[in-house]
Amino acid sequence: MRKNLVTGLLVVLAVVTLLPFVLIVLNAIKSPDDYTTRGPLGLPSQVYLRGIVDFWERVDFGEKLFNSTVIAGAVAVLAVVVSILMAYALGIGRIKGRMWIVAVFLLANLMPQEALVYPLYFLAKEVDLYDTKLAVIIIFTAIQSAFGVYLLSSVLSTFPREIIEAARIDGANRWQVLWRVVVPLSWPTLSVLLVFFFIWTWNEFFIPMIMLISNDNQTVPVALGVLQGQRLMDITSQSASALLGIVPAVVFFLIFQRTLTRGIAVGAVK
């Protein structure tokens, strides 16, 4: 009885979660007349893809997709590398003031982006990186790695010392211990961070909106926001833009779903 109740509850939650996505898909493939006649909940009489094509051409969506992929991919990789290097020093190296440093990274995660945007804008202007993808990559590498360091330092603090001592007895130095022992054994956790960092960076809007003002450098969320703010679009075109905005992140998640599930399961077992 309890198992059936839990299953039913999960089914209801899944339906509630998927319903907005289903409505976006239905309205994205409706014509404006079809939407007016049948409403937002009605099934389309035919598949109408002109709204998706018009939106793609209007914002040069291929270019925005490339920008978002480059930024999110670079941030995910760099943030994981920075996180493991710093967490190795904090969790295994046991440097002095470890708890204070971890507390600083925790506070960094609590800092709202609105408080950071002006200093970041000023610094980017000073070093001639304003309105460049590199500036956004550096900013979000620092932001995401703050969370990564906080998480990984806690994980590595419980890393088996016997394995590290055995590697050192075999002649491994600190770098070899990190890359040949710690990283392979911690890969499930690192893969989870990699997926999260990519999706989080992909969905970022506020800082990219401030830092990327050129049309050639804008990301997908910024292009969607700017277009909807500047031009009047019907509801079907808005649904098409929303669909194109979330599909790449969903595809990325589905591709790495097994890696994510395996990483969470291994972390739970540990």
Secondary structure, 3 states (H helix, E strand, C coil): CHHHHHHHHHHHHHHHHHHHHHHHHHHHCCCHHHHHHHCCCCCCCCCCCHHHHHHHHHHCHHHHHHHHHHHHHHHHHHHHHHHHHHHHHHHHCCCCCHHHHHHHHHHHHHCCHHHHHHHHHHHHHHCCCCCCHHHHHHHHHHHHHHHHHHHHHHHHCCCCHHHHHHHHHCCCCHHHHHHHHHHHHHHHHHHHHHHHHHHHHHCCCHHHHHHCCCCCCCCHHHHHHHHHHHCCCCHHHHHHHHHHHHHHHHHHHHHCHHHHHHHHHHHHHC
